[in-house]
Amino acid sequence: MRFSFRLSRFYRIFSLVVAGTLMSLTLSMCAMRPVAEKNPPLPTEAMLQAGKVCGTLTAPLTQEEQDYAKVAWQYFVNNEQEKTGLTNSVDSFPSGTLWDMGNYLTAMNAARWMGLIDQSEFDIRLNTFLTTLGKLPLFEKALPNKVYNTETGDKVDYSNQVSRKGIGWSALDLGRMLAALDVIRTCHPQYTDWVEGIVERWHLGRSIDKGQLYGAMIQKDGSTLLVQEGRLGYEEYAARGYELWGYDPKKALAIAPSKKVKVEGIDLTVDSRDYQKTDANNYVVSESYILEGIEFGLDGVLKEQAKQVFDVQKQRYERTGKLTAVSEDNVDQDPHFLYNTVYANGKPWAVITEDNEAHSELRTLSTKAAFGWHYLYPKDSYGKQIFNAVKTLQDPEKGGFFAGLYEANGKTNEILTGNTNGLLLEILYFKALGNKPLIHMAKAQPSTVESTESST
């Protein structure tokens, strides 16, 4: 743990007590408030039930897995901004999207139930975070901006320069955050009113039209343009987040429009929308299916699609001898962020930027993808193989897991991110729950929830 974090521990606790008093005097001026003010003490039964759902670890982590969890959590210890409670998306870079904030919430929840932090630390972190989240300046006073400075909470652009107007919103990021906030109100019901008050402040209806999800962007003339957002995989995942809050994005939840393409001799389901006509990449990556599996559970068509995505990567290894587990990731060199795909824009194994610029020389074996597939399919030997290849990719100072390995030269992609480390914590928590998806488990009757563990 960093010296600065230890040194400030007492002052953070003291300041929260003072802040609670001050915030109670300003309820009419802001949407957030301390838990004690918003939520009177809950019946013991409510807290006990939350513990039964979220804290019953039927498959406790091994010592080795506990060590992985500690390393991944240290990323957030090192990268939390004390003033705002937000965490950096990339090590030491004070910027983050709503997706990154959602990662931190699910990581914090996992850390609490796996015993990495106690209730006192959890409350301190979450109180500071929710206080900031509740007063973030919104794009057009409607929805969170695509990205914020984590140190100040200001709206910024992707270069972290302050933007008074903002640069729009992302419906996919909103969906991720809505899923994460549902985890918080489920596993920590004393925060329910506060969390729901924050969501009520957002005009989510502006991001849905005719059952589809819409993001917003700024055009050259400064006007706002709404654009349909999401392709097969992430679109369905984000839509499920909206569903948890009472919205009905029917078209976004549908598998259509889709088609089958042959990749490595396997029929792979991909989005059939033309990227050239829609100006939106239709990539297939691992992460959306891993998130779907560990949070909502894989069944029906999505179970079949996830297995396709995994098997195609396994088959590429069989053909080439190159370990394959691809997803979108930051990289430690230009262009800094890449989509390592199974299939994108008509091409198998494309490695592209958001602008569809090819960088196949920078393909990586993704740490988060390898962890995810291994724990979704724990009996599969290939899942174990890719996991073994990345499990030691740790910062020498134990400040987190690196993002992966470059395929071309075997060197480590030495970048530390909240996305990698947050997903690793959530995956390990999924394992500790007995391979049971948390959101699905919380909504279903306990007797109907089955482990998603593969029989392969």
C-alpha positions as CSV (number, residue, x, y, z in Angstrom):
1,M,0.0,0.0,0.0
2,R,1.3,3.4,-0.9
3,F,2.8,5.7,1.9
4,S,0.4,8.5,0.9
5,F,-2.6,6.3,1.3
6,R,-1.5,5.1,4.8
7,L,-0.6,8.6,5.9
8,S,-4.0,10.0,4.9
9,R,-6.1,7.3,6.4
10,F,-6.9,9.0,9.7
11,Y,-7.7,12.3,7.9
12,R,-10.0,10.6,5.5
13,I,-12.0,9.0,8.3
14,F,-12.2,12.4,10.2
15,S,-13.1,14.3,7.1
16,L,-16.0,11.9,6.2
17,V,-17.5,12.6,9.7
18,V,-17.3,16.3,9.1
19,A,-18.6,15.9,5.5
20,G,-21.6,14.0,6.7
21,T,-22.7,17.0,8.8
22,L,-22.0,19.5,6.1
23,M,-23.9,17.5,3.4
24,S,-27.0,17.3,5.5
25,L,-27.2,21.1,5.4
26,T,-27.1,21.1,1.6
27,L,-29.6,18.5,0.5
28,S,-31.6,21.0,-1.6
29,M,-28.5,21.8,-3.6
30,C,-27.3,18.3,-4.6
31,A,-28.6,14.9,-5.4
32,M,-26.3,12.9,-3.2
33,R,-26.3,12.6,0.5
34,P,-24.6,10.4,3.2
35,V,-26.0,7.0,3.8
36,A,-27.1,7.8,7.4
37,E,-29.1,10.8,6.2
38,K,-30.8,9.1,3.2
39,N,-31.2,5.7,4.7
40,P,-32.4,5.1,8.3
41,P,-31.1,1.9,9.8
42,L,-32.4,-1.1,7.9
43,P,-33.9,-4.2,9.4
44,T,-31.3,-6.8,10.2
45,E,-33.0,-9.2,7.8
46,A,-32.2,-7.0,4.8
47,M,-28.5,-7.0,5.6
48,L,-28.5,-10.7,6.4
49,Q,-30.1,-11.5,3.0
50,A,-27.6,-9.4,1.2
51,G,-24.8,-11.3,3.0
52,K,-26.4,-14.6,2.0
53,V,-26.5,-13.6,-1.7
54,C,-23.2,-11.8,-2.0
55,G,-21.1,-13.1,0.8
56,T,-21.6,-16.8,0.7
57,L,-18.4,-18.0,-0.9
58,T,-19.0,-21.6,-1.7
59,A,-15.7,-22.0,-3.5
60,P,-13.2,-19.9,-1.5
61,L,-10.1,-18.8,-3.3
62,T,-6.9,-20.8,-3.0
63,Q,-3.9,-19.1,-1.5
64,E,-2.6,-18.5,-5.0
65,E,-5.9,-16.9,-6.1
66,Q,-5.9,-14.8,-3.0
67,D,-2.5,-13.5,-4.0
68,Y,-3.9,-12.6,-7.5
69,A,-6.8,-10.8,-5.9
70,K,-4.5,-8.7,-3.7
71,V,-2.3,-7.7,-6.6
72,A,-5.3,-6.7,-8.7
73,W,-6.8,-4.7,-5.8
74,Q,-3.6,-2.9,-5.2
75,Y,-4.1,-1.2,-8.6
76,F,-7.1,0.6,-7.2
77,V,-5.4,1.4,-3.9
78,N,-2.6,3.1,-5.9
79,N,-4.9,4.9,-8.3
80,E,-7.7,6.2,-6.2
81,Q,-8.0,10.0,-6.1
82,E,-8.5,10.9,-2.5
83,K,-10.6,14.1,-3.2
84,T,-13.1,12.5,-5.6
85,G,-12.9,8.8,-4.8
86,L,-12.6,8.1,-8.5
87,T,-9.8,5.9,-9.9
88,N,-7.6,6.3,-12.9
89,S,-8.4,4.3,-16.0
90,V,-4.6,3.9,-16.6
91,D,-1.9,3.9,-13.9
92,S,-1.1,7.4,-12.8
93,F,-3.2,9.1,-15.5
94,P,-6.1,11.0,-13.9
95,S,-8.8,10.3,-16.4
96,G,-11.7,7.8,-16.5
97,T,-14.9,6.9,-18.3
98,L,-18.2,5.8,-16.8
99,W,-17.2,2.2,-17.8
100,D,-14.0,2.6,-15.7
101,M,-16.1,3.8,-12.8
102,G,-18.4,0.8,-13.1
103,N,-15.2,-1.4,-13.1
104,Y,-14.2,0.2,-9.8
105,L,-17.6,-0.4,-8.2
106,T,-17.6,-4.1,-9.1
107,A,-14.0,-4.4,-8.0
108,M,-14.8,-2.7,-4.7
109,N,-17.7,-5.0,-4.1
110,A,-15.6,-8.0,-4.9
111,A,-12.8,-6.8,-2.6
112,R,-15.3,-6.4,0.3
113,W,-16.8,-9.9,0.1
114,M,-13.5,-11.6,-0.6
115,G,-12.0,-10.0,2.6
116,L,-9.5,-7.7,0.9
117,I,-11.0,-4.7,2.7
118,D,-13.2,-4.4,5.8
119,Q,-16.6,-2.7,6.0
120,S,-15.1,0.5,7.3
121,E,-12.8,0.9,4.3
122,F,-15.5,-0.1,1.9
123,D,-17.8,2.6,3.4
124,I,-15.1,5.3,3.2
125,R,-14.4,4.5,-0.4
126,L,-18.0,4.2,-1.5
127,N,-19.2,7.3,0.3
128,T,-16.5,9.4,-1.4
129,F,-17.2,7.8,-4.8
130,L,-21.0,8.3,-4.6
131,T,-20.6,11.8,-3.4
132,T,-18.6,12.7,-6.5
133,L,-20.8,10.6,-8.8
134,G,-23.9,12.4,-7.6
135,K,-22.5,15.8,-8.5
136,L,-20.6,15.2,-11.7
137,P,-21.4,17.8,-14.3
138,L,-23.6,16.2,-16.9
139,F,-23.5,16.6,-20.7
140,E,-26.4,19.0,-21.6
141,K,-27.5,18.5,-18.0
142,A,-28.8,15.1,-19.0
143,L,-26.3,12.3,-18.8
144,P,-22.7,11.7,-17.7
145,N,-20.0,12.9,-20.1
146,K,-18.0,10.3,-21.9
147,V,-14.9,11.0,-19.7
148,Y,-13.9,12.9,-16.6
149,N,-10.8,14.1,-14.9
150,T,-10.6,11.7,-11.9
151,E,-8.7,14.2,-9.8
152,T,-11.2,17.1,-10.2
153,G,-14.4,15.6,-11.5
154,D,-14.4,18.0,-14.5
155,K,-15.8,17.1,-17.9
156,V,-12.8,16.5,-20.3
157,D,-12.0,15.2,-23.7
158,Y,-10.0,12.0,-24.4
159,S,-6.8,13.9,-24.0
160,N,-7.9,14.9,-20.5
161,Q,-8.3,18.6,-21.4
162,V,-11.2,20.4,-19.7
163,S,-14.3,20.6,-22.0
164,R,-17.0,23.0,-20.7
165,K,-19.6,21.5,-23.0
166,G,-18.4,18.0,-22.8
167,I,-18.0,15.5,-25.7
168,G,-21.2,13.5,-25.4
169,W,-22.3,10.3,-23.7
170,S,-21.9,6.6,-24.3
171,A,-24.9,4.4,-23.9
172,L,-22.7,1.3,-23.6
173,D,-20.8,2.9,-20.7
174,L,-24.1,3.8,-19.1
175,G,-25.2,0.2,-19.4
176,R,-22.0,-0.9,-17.7
177,M,-22.5,1.6,-14.9
178,L,-26.2,0.6,-14.4
179,A,-25.2,-3.0,-14.0
180,A,-22.5,-2.0,-11.4
181,L,-24.9,0.2,-9.5
182,D,-27.4,-2.6,-9.3
183,V,-24.7,-4.8,-7.8
184,I,-24.1,-2.1,-5.1
185,R,-27.8,-1.8,-4.2
186,T,-28.2,-5.6,-4.1
187,C,-25.1,-6.4,-2.0
188,H,-25.2,-3.3,0.1
189,P,-28.9,-2.3,0.5
190,Q,-28.1,0.5,3.0
191,Y,-27.0,2.4,-0.1
192,T,-30.1,1.8,-2.2
193,D,-31.8,5.1,-1.8
194,W,-28.6,7.0,-2.4
195,V,-27.8,5.0,-5.5
196,E,-31.3,5.3,-6.9
197,G,-31.3,9.0,-6.3
198,I,-28.2,9.4,-8.4
199,V,-29.7,7.4,-11.3
200,E,-32.9,9.4,-11.1
201,R,-30.8,12.5,-11.8
202,W,-29.9,11.1,-15.1
203,H,-32.2,11.5,-18.1
204,L,-31.7,7.9,-19.3
205,G,-34.7,8.2,-21.7
206,R,-32.6,10.4,-24.0
207,S,-30.3,7.4,-24.6
208,I,-33.0,5.0,-25.8
209,D,-35.2,5.3,-28.9
210,K,-37.5,2.7,-30.4
211,G,-35.8,0.0,-28.3
212,Q,-32.2,0.8,-29.3
213,L,-29.4,2.5,-27.4
214,Y,-28.1,5.9,-28.5
215,G,-25.0,7.7,-27.6
216,A,-24.3,11.4,-28.3
217,M,-21.4,13.1,-30.0
218,I,-20.4,16.6,-30.9
219,Q,-20.4,17.5,-34.6
220,K,-17.9,20.0,-36.2
221,D,-20.5,22.8,-36.0
222,G,-20.8,22.2,-32.3
223,S,-24.3,20.6,-32.5
224,T,-25.2,17.3,-30.8
225,L,-25.7,14.2,-32.9
226,L,-27.4,11.1,-31.5
227,V,-26.0,7.9,-32.9
228,Q,-27.2,4.3,-32.5
229,E,-24.6,2.6,-30.3
230,G,-23.6,-1.0,-29.8
231,R,-23.0,-4.1,-31.9
232,L,-23.5,-7.8,-31.1
233,G,-22.0,-8.7,-27.8
234,Y,-21.6,-5.3,-26.1
235,E,-25.0,-4.1,-27.2
236,E,-26.8,-6.9,-25.4
237,Y,-24.7,-6.6,-22.3
238,A,-25.3,-2.9,-22.0
239,A,-29.0,-3.3,-22.7
240,R,-29.2,-5.7,-19.7
241,G,-27.9,-3.0,-17.5
242,Y,-30.8,-0.7,-18.6
243,E,-33.2,-3.6,-18.0
244,L,-32.2,-3.7,-14.4
245,W,-33.5,-0.2,-14.0
246,G,-36.9,-0.7,-15.6
247,Y,-36.1,0.2,-19.2
248,D,-37.0,-2.0,-22.2
249,P,-34.5,-1.8,-25.0
250,K,-36.0,-4.6,-27.0
251,K,-34.0,-4.2,-30.2
252,A,-30.7,-3.8,-28.4
253,L,-31.4,-7.1,-26.6
254,A,-32.2,-8.9,-29.8
255,I,-29.5,-11.0,-31.5
256,A,-30.6,-9.6,-34.9
257,P,-29.3,-8.3,-37.1
258,S,-26.7,-11.0,-37.3
259,K,-25.2,-13.6,-39.7
260,K,-22.9,-16.6,-39.6
261,V,-19.3,-16.4,-40.9
262,K,-16.6,-19.1,-41.0
263,V,-13.6,-18.5,-38.9
264,E,-11.1,-21.3,-38.3
265,G,-13.7,-23.7,-39.7
266,I,-16.3,-22.7,-37.1
267,D,-19.6,-21.0,-37.7
268,L,-19.3,-17.7,-35.8
269,T,-22.3,-15.4,-35.2
270,V,-21.4,-11.8,-36.0
271,D,-23.2,-8.5,-36.4
272,S,-24.4,-8.1,-39.9
273,R,-24.6,-4.3,-40.0
274,D,-22.3,-2.7,-42.6
275,Y,-19.6,-0.8,-40.8
276,Q,-19.0,1.4,-43.8
277,K,-22.6,2.6,-43.9
278,T,-23.1,2.9,-40.2
279,D,-19.6,4.2,-39.3
280,A,-19.4,1.8,-36.4
281,N,-17.0,-1.2,-36.1
282,N,-18.7,-4.5,-35.7
283,Y,-16.0,-6.3,-33.8
284,V,-16.2,-9.6,-31.9
285,V,-14.0,-9.7,-28.7
286,S,-13.9,-11.8,-25.6
287,E,-14.8,-9.3,-22.9
288,S,-18.5,-8.7,-23.6
289,Y,-19.2,-12.5,-23.3
290,I,-17.0,-12.8,-20.2
291,L,-18.9,-10.0,-18.5
292,E,-22.2,-11.5,-19.6
293,G,-21.2,-14.9,-18.2
294,I,-19.9,-13.7,-14.8
295,E,-22.7,-11.2,-14.1
296,F,-25.9,-12.4,-15.9
297,G,-25.0,-16.0,-16.7
298,L,-24.8,-17.6,-20.2
299,D,-27.8,-19.4,-21.5
300,G,-29.6,-20.0,-24.7
301,V,-28.2,-18.3,-27.8
302,L,-25.6,-16.3,-25.8
303,K,-24.2,-19.5,-24.3
304,E,-23.8,-20.8,-27.8
305,Q,-22.2,-17.6,-29.0
306,A,-19.7,-17.4,-26.1
307,K,-18.6,-20.9,-26.7
308,Q,-18.1,-20.1,-30.4
309,V,-15.9,-17.2,-29.5
310,F,-13.8,-19.3,-27.1
311,D,-13.5,-22.3,-29.5
312,V,-12.5,-20.1,-32.5
313,Q,-9.5,-18.8,-30.4
314,K,-8.6,-22.3,-29.4
315,Q,-8.7,-23.5,-33.0
316,R,-6.4,-20.6,-34.0
317,Y,-3.9,-21.9,-31.5
318,E,-4.3,-25.5,-32.9
319,R,-3.6,-24.1,-36.4
320,T,-0.8,-21.7,-35.7
321,G,0.7,-22.7,-32.3
322,K,0.1,-19.1,-31.1
323,L,-1.8,-18.8,-27.8
324,T,-4.9,-16.7,-28.5
325,A,-7.2,-14.8,-26.1
326,V,-8.1,-11.5,-27.7
327,S,-10.1,-8.5,-26.5
328,E,-9.8,-4.7,-26.5
329,D,-6.9,-3.4,-24.4
330,N,-4.7,-0.4,-23.8
331,V,-1.1,-0.9,-25.1
332,D,2.1,0.6,-23.8
333,Q,2.9,2.3,-27.1
334,D,1.2,4.1,-30.0
335,P,-1.7,4.0,-30.7
336,H,-2.4,3.3,-27.0
337,F,-5.7,1.5,-27.4
338,L,-6.6,-1.4,-29.7
339,Y,-9.4,-3.8,-30.5
340,N,-7.8,-7.2,-30.7
341,T,-10.7,-9.1,-32.3
342,V,-11.8,-12.5,-33.4
343,Y,-13.6,-10.8,-36.3
344,A,-14.2,-7.2,-37.2
345,N,-15.5,-5.4,-40.3
346,G,-15.4,-8.4,-42.5
347,K,-11.9,-9.7,-41.4
348,P,-11.0,-12.4,-39.0
349,W,-8.3,-11.6,-36.4
350,A,-8.4,-7.9,-37.2
351,V,-6.4,-5.7,-34.8
352,I,-7.8,-2.2,-35.2
353,T,-8.1,1.3,-33.7
354,E,-11.5,3.0,-33.3
355,D,-10.9,4.5,-36.7
356,N,-10.3,1.0,-38.2
357,E,-6.6,1.5,-38.7
358,A,-4.9,-1.9,-38.7
359,H,-2.1,-2.9,-36.3
360,S,-1.8,-6.7,-36.6
361,E,1.8,-6.4,-35.4
362,L,0.5,-5.4,-31.9
363,R,-1.8,-8.3,-31.3
364,T,-1.7,-9.4,-27.7
365,L,-2.7,-12.3,-25.5
366,S,-5.0,-10.5,-23.2
367,T,-4.6,-11.1,-19.4
368,K,-8.3,-10.4,-18.6
369,A,-9.5,-12.6,-21.5
370,A,-7.3,-15.5,-20.5
371,F,-8.5,-15.2,-16.8
372,G,-12.1,-14.9,-18.0
373,W,-12.2,-17.9,-20.3
374,H,-10.3,-20.1,-17.8
375,Y,-12.8,-19.4,-15.0
376,L,-15.8,-19.7,-17.3
377,Y,-14.6,-23.0,-18.6
378,P,-12.4,-24.3,-15.7
379,K,-12.2,-27.9,-17.0
380,D,-11.0,-26.9,-20.4
381,S,-7.3,-27.6,-20.9
382,Y,-6.9,-24.7,-23.4
383,G,-8.4,-22.3,-20.9
384,K,-5.9,-23.5,-18.4
385,Q,-3.1,-23.0,-20.9
386,I,-3.8,-19.4,-21.7
387,F,-4.3,-18.7,-18.0
388,N,-0.9,-20.1,-17.1
389,A,0.7,-17.9,-19.7
390,V,-0.6,-14.7,-18.1
391,K,-1.0,-15.4,-14.4
392,T,2.6,-14.1,-13.6
393,L,2.2,-10.8,-15.6
394,Q,2.4,-8.8,-12.4
395,D,3.9,-5.4,-11.7
396,P,7.2,-6.1,-9.8
397,E,5.9,-3.9,-6.9
398,K,2.6,-5.8,-6.9
399,G,0.7,-2.8,-8.1
400,G,-1.5,-4.7,-10.5
401,F,-1.6,-7.1,-13.4
402,F,-0.2,-6.0,-16.8
403,A,-2.5,-6.1,-19.8
404,G,-1.0,-9.0,-21.6
405,L,1.7,-10.4,-23.9
406,Y,2.6,-9.2,-27.4
407,E,2.2,-12.1,-29.8
408,A,5.0,-11.0,-32.2
409,N,7.8,-11.0,-29.7
410,G,6.5,-12.4,-26.5
411,K,7.2,-9.2,-24.6
412,T,4.9,-8.0,-21.8
413,N,2.4,-5.3,-22.6
414,E,3.5,-3.3,-19.6
415,I,0.5,-1.2,-19.0
416,L,-1.6,-1.2,-15.8
417,T,-5.3,-0.5,-16.2
418,G,-8.4,-0.4,-14.1
419,N,-10.2,-2.5,-16.8
420,T,-7.8,-5.4,-16.6
421,N,-7.5,-5.4,-12.8
422,G,-11.2,-4.7,-12.2
423,L,-12.3,-7.5,-14.4
424,L,-9.8,-9.9,-12.8
425,L,-11.3,-9.1,-9.3
426,E,-14.8,-9.7,-10.6
427,I,-13.8,-13.0,-12.2
428,L,-12.1,-14.2,-9.0
429,Y,-15.3,-13.2,-7.1
430,F,-17.4,-15.2,-9.6
431,K,-15.2,-18.2,-8.9
432,A,-15.5,-17.7,-5.1
433,L,-19.3,-17.7,-5.5
434,G,-19.1,-21.1,-7.0
435,N,-19.1,-20.0,-10.6
436,K,-22.5,-18.4,-10.1
437,P,-23.3,-15.1,-11.9
438,L,-24.0,-12.5,-9.2
439,I,-26.7,-10.4,-10.9
440,H,-28.7,-13.5,-12.1
441,M,-28.2,-15.2,-8.7
442,A,-29.5,-12.1,-6.8
443,K,-32.7,-11.9,-9.0
444,A,-33.5,-15.6,-9.0
445,Q,-34.6,-18.0,-6.3
446,P,-31.5,-19.7,-4.8
447,S,-32.7,-23.1,-5.7
448,T,-32.9,-22.2,-9.4
449,V,-29.3,-20.9,-9.7
450,E,-26.8,-23.3,-11.2
451,S,-23.1,-23.0,-11.6
452,T,-22.1,-22.0,-15.1
453,E,-19.1,-24.3,-15.0
454,S,-18.5,-26.0,-18.3
455,S,-18.5,-29.7,-18.6
456,T,-15.7,-29.6,-21.1
